[in-house]
Amino acid sequence: MKLILYLLFLINLIAFNACDILRFSQFEVLSWTPGDAYHSKPENIDISLTFSHNPYKTSVERNFSLTGDGYRVRGNFLWEGNKVSFLPLTPLEKNTDYILSLTSDARNTEGLSLEEAFNCKFTTKADNERPVLISCYPSMYEKLDDQKSYVMLEFSLPVTLKTLYENVSFNPSITGFWFLKDDDKTAVFTPAEPWMQNIRYEIRVSSSLTDNKGMNIRNDFTGIFTIGSDQEIPYLLFAKRILKSGELKTLSPDRGYSSAAELPIENHDWEKEDRFSLVFSKPVDSLSVKNFINIEEGPNLVMETFPGFKSEFIFRFETIPVYESRFTIRIKPGIKDSAGNETKDEYFYKIFANGKASKPPVLAGIRIPMSPNNEEGYNSIFYPLENLYGIIPITDKHYPSSESVKTWVELYFFNAEGASVDIFSLMELFRVDTSNNVLNFSPRQIKTNNFNIAEPEIGFENCQRIEIIGNLTNSTNYGIINFQITNGLKDNLGNKNDNSFTISLVK
């Protein structure tokens, strides 16, 4: 009994391994007829394919094709095991190039597809009747100095312009014009634009190219050549900051990283209207510069220099950099000159946008009189911006409940050098909000001089002082009073603060 079980196990193991061999071996065409050659008698040609595995017949027939000079040949299939023969409905013709194809979708009975499409050729055209490519200029791997050099192909038989445009190509692509000479046996290509220097060009001639009788050349042809001798690698000479006055200041590059031992090198005092320029050792492509320069954590760049190959490029920012923001101008390697030479180094320029003339207006604090009608002393109290819920001792003595009292609020601002707050901007953005209807303040007038209190708050003499006069109506309620300037406050230099300011007081 044990012997029988052992034999059954061996039989199953052998069968399993046999299936694995079939499953994991490649499904392919082992051989084909009539073979890649010239066949003088088309009527005797036998067309067949032999496969490595049992093919799924329908799949093979569906994905099989035979063409003669581009025209589909129709026929029937005859199967003998792993071999299929194709029987054309009409006899094959003389002076014809045939292509036999089987796509990779063809599969065997186990569902295994061809690893790749199968393509082969045979012909009934005699070689002595075909055109032959005799020579090509430039020759293989030749290097030319003339960026407007022509390309010349010499054939054994006359060809047509149409077949040249359809079957000759260049990589990289370039536009140009063909003309024929020497009884149409010599084709000359003149480029419509200069060849790029130090670029490897390929000229490809397809085997579909024909002479003026429709006979095609036997094989594809590929020629390789380069143009130019400029080997000098471009590099960045320097980057400069362009001030509003036109003055230039050289920017200091950074390594692109920082550590506790090595702090980043920053370019300070950047103003909102500053631009910058990049100067290279030789003319480089503007598009290449655009593609290899970017801003990290800053506004987008706009190139002001006209497109083309230039040594200097000027940029401005699309939007004003945020005051006291830090960003990096990064110039990556790969910027190309006209010969295709590329920059090799990477540059980092760290910018600190803290220019004195670009500082937006900032609220420093407010001063409010507790006894506005007492000429002997207004008993004013100053509340700095950093004050958090300070007490405002408004009393019924000087601000009787439900009565409108003329009073004022002084606002103190830190500004850029030579700048002052835009009054219209302040009038639009200033408001007093309260909780629990503590009080109501209605602005009526704004002053920048001749203040009710002659002297400014001690310690804030260098700030700009603005007085907002209005009517205040007090109440018996208690709660929070918020003196606010919403975001967008501007000065007369065009600086704008995107932050809002709030001083909250408790009554």
C-alpha angles and dihedrals in degrees: 000000000000090000091054092050091049092051091049090051091052092049092051091046092052091047092048092050091047090054090048091052090053092043097051101035116094120266104224147142106269097189143348141195149258088023134222102297146089114288115197096191110052091181090065097050115123113203115199145143126208118201134207093228136027102286125222095243099208090050092052095047092048093052098040123102138171121192131184114205087337097312121116116247113213125208149127134275128237118194129206109172108292093353126087125191123202116217113196115221089224126032118268115257136236123249092029134127113220128201120196114198137181116181123225089251089079110105143178128249090272091058095254111145129211112275089231139354115282116228130170139161139215132170145206092201116107115233093231088063095051128091114248127207101234101180144352129209123235092043123227112302092355117156118216130193098204112090089198096050119146127233120225131195121190119203133189092230134033116277134191132244091236094060091047094055091045100044109028119075140167129221114232088036119246131177122234148125134272125211131175132227140162093056090316092298095110121061120197124195119202115192117231090211132031118276112249113253122248091007120133107236126195124201111202123196113191122220085235090075109116139196122239089277094056097256113138130216117260103239143019116259130209124188126186128205141150133216128221138014103235106130099161111124114222120230139181112265096189146320119234136196113228113212124209088254090057093252115143125222122186114237120228114231122228130210091243096247139061137206139180089270097043120039120202118266107241131194103222134199096040109173126213094247097044119121130190138217135209118211120196131196091246138003113296133183115276092213090053090051091051092051095049102044124075142160121238114211094348142091121293121270128242119200111222095185115096115251120269140072108321139157095218130044126188123206137186130188120260090223132018111273112248110260113262091008121139124218140160131234106211123194110192126203119261103071107147135217124208091275093055094252111147134213112251104197133077122220133199125195115186115205129199109198097209101121113159093231092051099057109122120223114277126195110240099182148299135254122208128186114231091196106032095170097050106096092187091064132349091204091219124187125207120216116191121214092253090057110120116206098330118185117257108201100207108167134193089241094072099016106036114201115266092005123117109235124190109233141136145229120220117212123199121203137191108218140181117268109289093003132120133189116272102245095207091051091051093047090053096048104036119098142151117223126182140186122232091013091281093166143329126233120192115190115222108164140015126210134188096184142015090054125191089240108049100204123059123233111286111259093023099072092120093055124095110254122211124180122208112197120200148131120282122199113195128202138195091249126105128219147096126326116199120197103197142185109185123217120289103057110163138196130211091264092061096256112146130196114216091193127086126226128219131178109190119200132184124226 
